[in-house]
Amino acid sequence: MQKNNKRYDMMTKTPIPQLILKMAVPTIISMLVTGIYNTADTFFVGKISTQATAAVGLVFTVMALIQATGFFCGHGSGNFLSRMLGAGESKKANEMASTGFALALILGLVIAIVGNIFVDDLARLIGATPTTLDDTRKYMRIILFGAPFMIGQFVINNQLRFQGSAVYAMIGLMCGAVMNMGLDPLLIFVFDMGVSGAAIATIMGQLTSFVVLLIGSSRGENIRLSLSNVRLNAYYLKEIINGGAPSLFRQGLAAIASLLMNKAAGTYGGDAAIAGMSVNTRVMMMMSSALIGFGQGYQPVCSFNYGAGLKNRVKEGYFFCVKYSTIFLCILGAISYFFSSEIISFFRNDPDVIAVGSVALKWTAATLPLSGCIVMTNMMLQSIGKGIKASIMASCRNGIFFIPLILILPQIFGLFGVEITQAIADMFSIAVSIPLAYSEIRHFKEQSK
């Protein structure tokens, strides 16, 4: 690859604020749409019963593990191929793209098969109660069958973003979102399929995104996926692990955190508490989607310029993203705090659900502005190939701090301990993100190749 090509010039010469916004606008839109359709099941199922709402919340743990696998393969291969494109190593970039995609499909098939064999055991493991077991089983079995497509579309989406083709990635996700939101009310209410209809709508949305993104990967300057380029060898697998481990830790620990939270909520507040915490989690995911989209706009800028040796641009982009994401989250957090009850009741108009969800939302909204620095630090470390530091950072919010807190605080404060756990974990996480970011940024000096 010649360094004077169109992609290289765009990624290394465009002013950083302009470049990040160019990359971020499509990803923010796609993440907002994704956030909306991730809550679509919760919204429509909330019209059925509190038990159905709780069941969907329980299966979110499994979906988080599937997403973790997708992000592991997608970020692991995407980070590497972007650095290789920046360094002019197109052959390695092409081989990594196909290898990451092939690994994703293999892992997806394993999850689909094994998960369905042990679906009853898995339902009980994630906290299903006698009143939610049937709905949990129905919803989860269908979600598991769609695992290969769900993981595959995450990989292609991330690879497109890291190549600078955020618009293609946005179109793919939006097509899936429209499909999901259109099918949800049709299957749930018109065809009276209940939670099974919600699960089918979700998987059809994921399948649609998979097909559209696969087509998009064959357009323009994008890397073509090819069986002949698959290299499942130690070199590429090591790079996928190095670049993808932070995402695996982040998403995987989020699944474990969700499992422990649901169990604690069920212990201290029953199905209504599980439903309330589930709605709170989905709402915060939707509200954080713009932040994730903004950060994903920074990631290809970060990895490409780091690979090209232009580290001052990496540093400039980091501080630009931290500054403006924090301002945005302060506004969003204030709105969420003062209208917490109204937001929760929109999804499930049950006084017991609202009572739990609104308190949790107030606390998480209060610490939401901290997420700007936490998320951008994690993305920066991951994008420059600092796998260990990025994994530590990724593990803080939902693992290193959350897991001990969710085991301790409810025993002291009861249900209130469940409601405040995420906020307390965020306070500890920000204390780790600042020194980790400084440890790398202080070494950044402009280099040329």
NUBA-338564 format. One record per residue (C-alpha): residue number from 1; residue in three letters; x, z, y. Coordinates in Angstrom, 3 decimals, always signed. Layout:
# NUBA-338564
 zaro vexmar        x        z        y
  NUM    Ala        X        Z        Y
...
***
This chain:
# NUBA-338564
 zaro vexmar        x        z        y
    1    Met   +0.000   +0.000   +0.000
    2    Gln   +1.326   -0.923   +3.413
    3    Lys   +1.327   +1.813   +6.001
    4    Asn   +0.090   -0.547   +8.692
    5    Asn   -3.210   -1.228   +6.938
    6    Lys   -6.547   -0.469   +8.535
    7    Arg   -7.197   +2.789   +6.663
    8    Tyr   -3.725   +4.191   +7.393
    9    Asp   -3.963   +3.403  +11.111
   10    Met   -7.403   +4.976  +11.356
   11    Met   -6.414   +8.184   +9.574
   12    Thr   -3.061   +8.726  +11.315
   13    Lys   -3.573   +7.373  +14.851
   14    Thr   -7.156   +8.148  +15.826
   15    Pro   -7.333  +11.292  +18.052
   16    Ile   -8.072  +14.303  +15.850
   17    Pro  -11.417  +15.395  +17.409
   18    Gln  -12.711  +11.833  +17.294
   19    Leu  -11.494  +11.283  +13.725
   20    Ile  -12.918  +14.537  +12.378
   21    Leu  -16.284  +13.879  +13.995
   22    Lys  -16.279  +10.350  +12.584
   23    Met  -15.633  +11.756   +9.113
   24    Ala  -17.865  +14.801   +9.583
   25    Val  -21.097  +13.325  +10.936
   26    Pro  -21.982  +11.511   +7.662
   27    Thr  -20.968  +14.543   +5.579
   28    Ile  -22.925  +16.947   +7.803
   29    Ile  -26.006  +14.753   +7.473
   30    Ser  -25.581  +14.441   +3.712
   31    Met  -24.946  +18.177   +3.298
   32    Leu  -27.972  +19.059   +5.420
   33    Val  -30.125  +16.742   +3.336
   34    Thr  -28.588  +18.172   +0.163
   35    Gly  -29.239  +21.682   +1.436
   36    Ile  -32.862  +20.790   +2.088
   37    Tyr  -33.420  +19.281   -1.320
   38    Asn  -31.599  +22.174   -2.999
   39    Thr  -34.292  +24.390   -1.517
   40    Ala  -37.096  +21.953   -2.338
   41    Asp  -37.546  +23.360   -5.843
   42    Thr  -37.652  +26.891   -4.429
   43    Phe  -40.256  +25.851   -1.847
   44    Phe  -42.578  +24.003   -4.216
   45    Val  -42.127  +26.388   -7.152
   46    Gly  -42.865  +29.208   -4.719
   47    Lys  -46.429  +27.877   -4.610
   48    Ile  -46.790  +28.558   -8.343
   49    Ser  -45.827  +32.223   -8.781
   50    Thr  -43.218  +34.882   -8.056
   51    Gln  -42.064  +34.639  -11.689
   52    Ala  -41.497  +30.867  -11.377
   53    Thr  -39.538  +31.419   -8.161
   54    Ala  -37.420  +34.037   -9.920
   55    Ala  -36.797  +31.667  -12.869
   56    Val  -35.491  +28.914  -10.598
   57    Gly  -33.261  +31.472   -8.899
   58    Leu  -31.880  +32.591  -12.254
   59    Val  -31.047  +29.041  -13.358
   60    Phe  -29.174  +28.590  -10.076
   61    Thr  -26.341  +30.458  -11.823
   62    Val  -26.102  +27.687  -14.414
   63    Met  -26.389  +24.972  -11.765
   64    Ala  -23.578  +26.642   -9.836
   65    Leu  -21.351  +26.450  -12.925
   66    Ile  -22.174  +22.752  -13.363
   67    Gln  -21.428  +22.145   -9.683
   68    Ala  -18.206  +24.122  -10.042
   69    Thr  -17.085  +21.705  -12.751
   70    Gly  -17.986  +18.745  -10.536
   71    Phe  -16.087  +20.125   -7.563
   72    Phe  -13.143  +20.994   -9.811
   73    Cys  -12.773  +17.377  -10.931
   74    Gly  -13.826  +15.911   -7.577
   75    His  -11.638  +17.994   -5.285
   76    Gly   -8.767  +18.026   -7.773
   77    Ser   -8.650  +14.233   -7.999
   78    Gly   -9.741  +13.628   -4.391
   79    Asn   -7.090  +15.799   -2.757
   80    Phe   -4.341  +14.127   -4.777
   81    Leu   -5.480  +10.541   -4.282
   82    Ser   -5.838  +11.101   -0.527
   83    Arg   -2.279  +12.412   -0.254
   84    Met   -1.081   +9.470   -2.331
   85    Leu   -2.890   +7.010   -0.065
   86    Gly   -1.239   +8.691   +2.916
   87    Ala   +2.162   +8.393   +1.199
   88    Gly   +1.547   +4.742   +0.234
   89    Glu   +1.308   +5.415   -3.533
   90    Ser   -1.764   +3.310   -4.324
   91    Lys   -1.098   +3.067   -8.090
   92    Lys   -1.200   +6.831   -8.531
   93    Ala   -4.305   +7.049   -6.351
   94    Asn   -6.116   +4.483   -8.509
   95    Glu   -5.165   +6.174  -11.767
   96    Met   -6.203   +9.596  -10.497
   97    Ala   -9.630   +8.357   -9.387
   98    Ser  -10.492   +6.992  -12.838
   99    Thr   -8.962   +9.965  -14.637
  100    Gly  -10.937  +12.502  -12.590
  101    Phe  -14.170  +10.619  -13.215
  102    Ala  -13.554  +10.317  -16.968
  103    Leu  -12.761  +14.017  -17.257
  104    Ala  -15.992  +14.824  -15.405
  105    Leu  -18.147  +12.852  -17.842
  106    Ile  -16.470  +14.461  -20.844
  107    Leu  -16.986  +17.981  -19.505
  108    Gly  -20.575  +17.152  -18.536
  109    Leu  -21.426  +16.062  -22.076
  110    Val  -19.891  +19.235  -23.516
  111    Ile  -21.933  +21.424  -21.150
  112    Ala  -25.150  +19.525  -21.910
  113    Ile  -24.760  +19.814  -25.683
  114    Val  -23.444  +23.384  -25.942
  115    Gly  -25.831  +24.680  -23.273
  116    Asn  -28.918  +23.352  -25.021
  117    Ile  -27.805  +24.699  -28.394
  118    Phe  -27.574  +28.206  -26.944
  119    Val  -30.318  +27.888  -24.303
  120    Asp  -32.205  +31.066  -25.320
  121    Asp  -29.071  +33.203  -25.373
  122    Leu  -28.019  +31.720  -22.041
  123    Ala  -31.413  +32.479  -20.483
  124    Arg  -31.145  +36.136  -21.448
  125    Leu  -27.520  +36.277  -20.299
  126    Ile  -28.389  +35.144  -16.780
  127    Gly  -31.006  +37.874  -16.469
  128    Ala  -34.329  +36.399  -17.620
  129    Thr  -36.985  +39.065  -18.157
  130    Pro  -39.884  +38.835  -20.628
  131    Thr  -42.105  +37.570  -17.793
  132    Thr  -39.628  +34.906  -16.607
  133    Leu  -38.060  +33.855  -19.928
  134    Asp  -40.373  +30.920  -20.673
  135    Asp  -40.056  +29.338  -17.213
  136    Thr  -36.300  +29.955  -17.188
  137    Arg  -35.884  +28.239  -20.563
  138    Lys  -37.985  +25.215  -19.550
  139    Tyr  -36.216  +24.691  -16.248
  140    Met  -32.699  +25.244  -17.590
  141    Arg  -32.996  +22.977  -20.644
  142    Ile  -33.742  +19.933  -18.459
  143    Ile  -31.066  +20.838  -15.907
  144    Leu  -28.480  +21.019  -18.712
  145    Phe  -29.382  +17.541  -19.986
  146    Gly  -28.566  +16.181  -16.536
  147    Ala  -25.119  +17.841  -16.372
  148    Pro  -23.054  +14.644  -16.917
  149    Phe  -24.789  +12.868  -14.038
  150    Met  -24.639  +15.919  -11.794
  151    Ile  -20.915  +16.401  -12.360
  152    Gly  -20.207  +12.664  -12.170
  153    Gln  -21.907  +12.219   -8.807
  154    Phe  -20.007  +15.198   -7.354
  155    Val  -16.738  +13.543   -8.377
  156    Ile  -17.502  +10.101   -6.938
  157    Asn  -18.885  +11.659   -3.758
  158    Asn  -15.721  +13.670   -3.165
  159    Gln  -13.402  +10.794   -4.026
  160    Leu  -15.181   +8.561   -1.520
  161    Arg  -14.880  +11.233   +1.167
  162    Phe  -11.180  +11.709   +0.555
  163    Gln  -10.675   +7.970   +0.933
  164    Gly  -12.332   +8.118   +4.348
  165    Ser  -15.580   +6.494   +3.129
  166    Ala  -17.917   +9.280   +4.172
  167    Val  -20.775   +6.871   +4.949
  168    Tyr  -20.940   +5.638   +1.337
  169    Ala  -20.945   +9.268   +0.159
  170    Met  -23.745  +10.117   +2.600
  171    Ile  -25.935   +7.229   +1.450
  172    Gly  -25.544   +8.243   -2.194
  173    Leu  -26.529  +11.856   -1.596
  174    Met  -29.428  +10.962   +0.682
  175    Cys  -30.919   +8.590   -1.891
  176    Gly  -30.882  +11.380   -4.454
  177    Ala  -32.388  +13.839   -1.988
  178    Val  -35.285  +11.522   -1.153
  179    Met  -35.953  +10.990   -4.864
  180    Asn  -35.961  +14.731   -5.570
  181    Met  -38.189  +15.709   -2.666
  182    Gly  -40.612  +12.901   -3.419
  183    Leu  -40.943  +13.762   -7.103
  184    Asp  -41.202  +17.550   -6.684
  185    Pro  -44.826  +17.773   -5.451
  186    Leu  -45.873  +14.819   -7.617
  187    Leu  -44.591  +16.275  -10.889
  188    Ile  -45.312  +19.940  -10.141
  189    Phe  -48.850  +19.642   -8.766
  190    Val  -50.285  +16.176   -9.458
  191    Phe  -49.080  +16.022  -13.080
  192    Asp  -49.285  +19.830  -13.431
  193    Met  -45.808  +20.079  -15.000
  194    Gly  -44.832  +23.336  -13.269
  195    Val  -41.171  +24.312  -13.391
  196    Ser  -40.440  +21.487  -15.848
  197    Gly  -41.554  +19.024  -13.193
  198    Ala  -39.220  +20.658  -10.660
  199    Ala  -36.305  +20.332  -13.077
  200    Ile  -37.073  +16.668  -13.836
  201    Ala  -37.270  +15.940  -10.097
  202    Thr  -33.851  +17.547   -9.595
  203    Ile  -32.219  +15.570  -12.387
  204    Met  -33.792  +12.290  -11.289
  205    Gly  -32.353  +12.934   -7.843
  206    Gln  -28.917  +13.557   -9.328
  207    Leu  -29.166  +10.412  -11.472
  208    Thr  -30.129   +8.354   -8.414
  209    Ser  -27.139   +9.673   -6.467
  210    Phe  -24.862   +8.956   -9.431
  211    Val  -25.915   +5.302   -9.632
  212    Val  -25.802   +4.677   -5.871
  213    Leu  -22.396   +6.343   -5.500
  214    Leu  -21.021   +4.411   -8.464
  215    Ile  -22.072   +1.182   -6.759
  216    Gly  -20.570   +2.404   -3.471
  217    Ser  -17.201   +3.032   -5.103
  218    Ser  -16.905   -0.713   -5.737
  219    Arg  -17.434   -1.675   -2.101
  220    Gly  -14.921   -2.290   +0.713
  221    Glu  -11.444   -0.755   +0.408
  222    Asn  -12.680   +1.950   -1.960
  223    Ile  -10.836   +2.522   -5.217
  224    Arg  -12.531   +0.840   -8.190
  225    Leu  -13.116   +3.084  -11.190
  226    Ser  -11.732   +1.495  -14.329
  227    Leu  -11.322   +2.583  -17.944
  228    Ser   -7.877   +0.937  -17.997
  229    Asn   -6.711   +3.324  -15.264
  230    Val   -7.680   +6.514  -17.105
  231    Arg   -4.610   +8.678  -17.757
  232    Leu   -5.591  +11.957  -19.398
  233    Asn   -1.993  +13.140  -19.500
  234    Ala   -0.250  +16.339  -18.430
  235    Tyr   +0.816  +14.984  -15.016
  236    Tyr   -2.654  +14.076  -13.756
  237    Leu   -4.404  +17.011  -15.430
  238    Lys   -1.930  +19.383  -13.761
  239    Glu   -2.662  +17.825  -10.366
  240    Ile   -6.415  +18.079  -10.955
  241    Ile   -6.019  +21.749  -11.855
  242    Asn   -3.833  +22.426   -8.803
  243    Gly   -6.223  +20.712   -6.399
  244    Gly   -9.460  +21.651   -8.146
  245    Ala   -8.827  +25.257   -9.190
  246    Pro   -9.837  +26.664   -5.761
  247    Ser  -13.194  +24.864   -6.023
  248    Leu  -13.625  +26.059   -9.610
  249    Phe  -12.900  +29.632   -8.571
  250    Arg  -15.156  +29.384   -5.529
  251    Gln  -18.139  +27.841   -7.335
  252    Gly  -17.557  +29.565  -10.654
  253    Leu  -17.339  +32.983   -9.057
  254    Ala  -20.437  +32.114   -7.022
  255    Ala  -22.248  +31.639  -10.333
  256    Ile  -20.983  +34.976  -11.658
  257    Ala  -21.870  +36.629   -8.354
  258    Ser  -25.365  +35.175   -8.564
  259    Leu  -25.713  +36.442  -12.134
  260    Leu  -24.642  +39.975  -11.205
  261    Met  -26.808  +39.953   -8.084
  262    Asn  -29.889  +38.863  -10.039
  263    Lys  -29.298  +41.546  -12.653
  264    Ala  -28.864  +44.228   -9.979
  265    Ala  -31.914  +42.990   -8.063
  266    Gly  -33.985  +43.012  -11.254
  267    Thr  -32.829  +46.521  -12.113
  268    Tyr  -33.680  +48.013   -8.733
  269    Gly  -36.613  +45.850   -7.635
  270    Gly  -37.993  +43.727  -10.493
  271    Asp  -39.095  +40.078  -10.307
  272    Ala  -39.966  +40.293   -6.595
  273    Ala  -36.438  +41.417   -5.749
  274    Ile  -34.934  +38.606   -7.825
  275    Ala  -37.181  +36.113   -6.046
  276    Gly  -36.351  +37.566   -2.620
  277    Met  -32.602  +37.434   -3.174
  278    Ser  -32.950  +33.942   -4.659
  279    Val  -34.758  +32.663   -1.579
  280    Asn  -32.173  +34.319   +0.670
  281    Thr  -29.352  +32.626   -1.244
  282    Arg  -30.974  +29.193   -1.007
  283    Val  -31.709  +29.639   +2.708
  284    Met  -28.130  +30.640   +3.479
  285    Met  -26.849  +27.711   +1.417
  286    Met  -29.008  +25.363   +3.457
  287    Met  -27.871  +26.907   +6.722
  288    Ser  -24.225  +26.775   +5.678
  289    Ser  -24.491  +23.138   +4.628
  290    Ala  -23.631  +21.899   +8.117
  291    Leu  -20.476  +24.048   +8.053
  292    Ile  -19.481  +22.641   +4.671
  293    Gly  -20.144  +19.110   +5.930
  294    Phe  -17.983  +19.745   +8.997
  295    Gly  -15.200  +21.087   +6.783
  296    Gln  -15.502  +18.145   +4.433
  297    Gly  -14.984  +15.874   +7.427
  298    Tyr  -11.703  +17.706   +8.031
  299    Gln  -10.499  +17.601   +4.416
  300    Pro   -9.555  +13.880   +4.184
  301    Val   -7.972  +14.083   +7.650
  302    Cys   -5.976  +17.100   +6.493
  303    Ser   -4.783  +15.763   +3.130
  304    Phe   -4.080  +12.199   +4.340
  305    Asn   -2.035  +13.306   +7.348
  306    Tyr   -0.239  +15.961   +5.320
  307    Gly   +0.734  +13.276   +2.828
  308    Ala   +1.902  +11.086   +5.720
  309    Gly   +4.039  +13.925   +7.078
  310    Leu   +1.983  +14.349  +10.268
  311    Lys   +1.541  +18.105  +10.029
  312    Asn   +0.798  +18.726  +13.699
  313    Arg   -2.377  +16.709  +13.208
  314    Val   -3.289  +18.974  +10.280
  315    Lys   -2.791  +22.034  +12.500
  316    Glu   -4.736  +20.558  +15.416
  317    Gly   -7.631  +19.689  +13.138
  318    Tyr   -7.737  +23.200  +11.646
  319    Phe   -8.085  +24.955  +15.002
  320    Phe  -10.594  +22.376  +16.221
  321    Cys  -12.813  +23.025  +13.200
  322    Val  -12.510  +26.823  +13.305
  323    Lys  -13.404  +26.949  +17.006
  324    Tyr  -16.509  +24.790  +16.940
  325    Ser  -17.810  +25.946  +13.564
  326    Thr  -17.692  +29.572  +14.740
  327    Ile  -19.659  +28.740  +17.894
  328    Phe  -22.282  +26.896  +15.831
  329    Leu  -22.581  +29.713  +13.295
  330    Cys  -23.082  +32.316  +16.027
  331    Ile  -26.142  +30.388  +17.200
  332    Leu  -27.450  +29.827  +13.667
  333    Gly  -26.832  +33.448  +12.710
  334    Ala  -28.791  +34.740  +15.703
  335    Ile  -31.780  +32.553  +14.848
  336    Ser  -31.684  +33.638  +11.199
  337    Tyr  -31.427  +37.309  +12.142
  338    Phe  -34.375  +37.434  +14.519
  339    Phe  -36.679  +35.234  +12.431
  340    Ser  -35.678  +36.479   +8.963
  341    Ser  -39.200  +37.468   +7.835
  342    Glu  -40.714  +34.183   +8.949
  343    Ile  -38.019  +32.188   +7.166
  344    Ile  -38.456  +34.028   +3.845
  345    Ser  -42.270  +33.860   +4.003
  346    Phe  -42.066  +30.086   +4.411
  347    Phe  -40.824  +29.873   +0.812
  348    Arg  -42.822  +32.675   -0.802
  349    Asn  -45.618  +34.491   +1.028
  350    Asp  -45.420  +37.641   -1.074
  351    Pro  -44.954  +40.937   +0.856
  352    Asp  -42.578  +42.345   -1.769
  353    Val  -40.457  +39.175   -1.780
  354    Ile  -40.382  +39.077   +2.025
  355    Ala  -39.391  +42.745   +2.244
  356    Val  -36.278  +42.186   +0.118
  357    Gly  -35.342  +38.712   +1.319
  358    Ser  -35.641  +39.459   +5.044
  359    Val  -33.312  +42.476   +4.915
  360    Ala  -30.731  +40.485   +2.936
  361    Leu  -31.038  +37.564   +5.361
  362    Lys  -30.484  +39.818   +8.387
  363    Trp  -27.242  +41.153   +6.936
  364    Thr  -25.879  +37.797   +5.809
  365    Ala  -26.840  +36.246   +9.164
  366    Ala  -24.912  +38.969  +10.994
  367    Thr  -21.670  +38.006   +9.255
  368    Leu  -22.353  +34.252   +9.120
  369    Pro  -19.960  +33.478  +12.059
  370    Leu  -17.048  +34.747   +9.940
  371    Ser  -17.572  +31.857   +7.527
  372    Gly  -16.037  +29.348   +9.951
  373    Cys  -12.529  +30.728   +9.562
  374    Ile  -13.002  +31.602   +5.873
  375    Val  -14.209  +28.129   +4.855
  376    Met  -11.782  +26.124   +7.014
  377    Thr   -8.797  +28.146   +5.800
  378    Asn   -9.810  +27.547   +2.200
  379    Met  -10.283  +23.814   +2.786
  380    Met   -6.986  +23.455   +4.634
  381    Leu   -4.960  +25.239   +1.934
  382    Gln   -6.653  +23.253   -0.818
  383    Ser   -6.217  +19.895   +0.937
  384    Ile   -2.462  +20.343   +1.451
  385    Gly   -1.946  +21.199   -2.206
  386    Lys   -1.394  +24.970   -1.884
  387    Gly   -3.355  +25.695   -5.034
  388    Ile   -2.471  +29.369   -5.496
  389    Lys   -3.200  +30.420   -1.916
  390    Ala   -6.356  +28.316   -1.857
  391    Ser   -7.513  +29.875   -5.129
  392    Ile   -6.977  +33.374   -3.725
  393    Met   -8.945  +32.466   -0.615
  394    Ala  -11.694  +30.821   -2.668
  395    Ser  -11.977  +33.900   -4.890
  396    Cys  -12.461  +36.432   -2.106
  397    Arg  -16.021  +35.899   -0.932
  398    Asn  -17.723  +35.675   -4.336
  399    Gly  -15.168  +37.302   -6.578
  400    Ile  -12.359  +39.621   -5.506
  401    Phe  -14.603  +41.506   -3.096
  402    Phe  -18.162  +40.607   -4.092
  403    Ile  -17.993  +41.534   -7.780
  404    Pro  -16.693  +45.121   -7.299
  405    Leu  -19.130  +45.621   -4.419
  406    Ile  -22.203  +44.419   -6.365
  407    Leu  -21.249  +46.820   -9.159
  408    Ile  -20.675  +49.787   -6.822
  409    Leu  -23.015  +49.522   -3.808
  410    Pro  -26.356  +49.363   -5.707
  411    Gln  -25.424  +52.520   -7.588
  412    Ile  -24.983  +54.282   -4.244
  413    Phe  -27.704  +52.673   -2.108
  414    Gly  -30.082  +51.204   -4.697
  415    Leu  -31.737  +47.898   -3.752
  416    Phe  -30.298  +48.125   -0.221
  417    Gly  -26.840  +47.935   -1.826
  418    Val  -27.780  +44.578   -3.342
  419    Glu  -29.038  +43.312   +0.016
  420    Ile  -25.813  +44.143   +1.927
  421    Thr  -23.204  +43.175   -0.657
  422    Gln  -22.559  +39.613   +0.571
  423    Ala  -22.157  +40.715   +4.181
  424    Ile  -19.614  +43.404   +3.275
  425    Ala  -17.701  +40.928   +1.092
  426    Asp  -17.504  +38.515   +4.042
  427    Met  -15.966  +41.225   +6.230
  428    Phe  -13.188  +41.787   +3.727
  429    Ser  -12.684  +38.037   +3.215
  430    Ile  -11.954  +37.316   +6.874
  431    Ala   -9.135  +39.872   +6.731
  432    Val   -7.495  +37.766   +3.996
  433    Ser   -8.114  +34.320   +5.504
  434    Ile   -6.201  +34.921   +8.751
  435    Pro   -2.790  +35.826   +7.229
  436    Leu   -3.114  +33.100   +4.568
  437    Ala   -3.765  +30.463   +7.233
  438    Tyr   -0.902  +31.741   +9.398
  439    Ser   +1.522  +31.678   +6.457
  440    Glu   +1.222  +27.878   +6.312
  441    Ile   +0.460  +26.858   +9.891
  442    Arg   +3.564  +28.540  +11.329
  443    His   +5.702  +26.129   +9.293
  444    Phe   +3.938  +22.978  +10.518
  445    Lys   +6.232  +20.741  +12.480
  446    Glu   +5.819  +17.082  +13.226
  447    Gln   +7.554  +14.870  +10.699
  448    Ser   +7.670  +11.141  +10.381
  449    Lys   +8.074   +8.917   +7.403
***
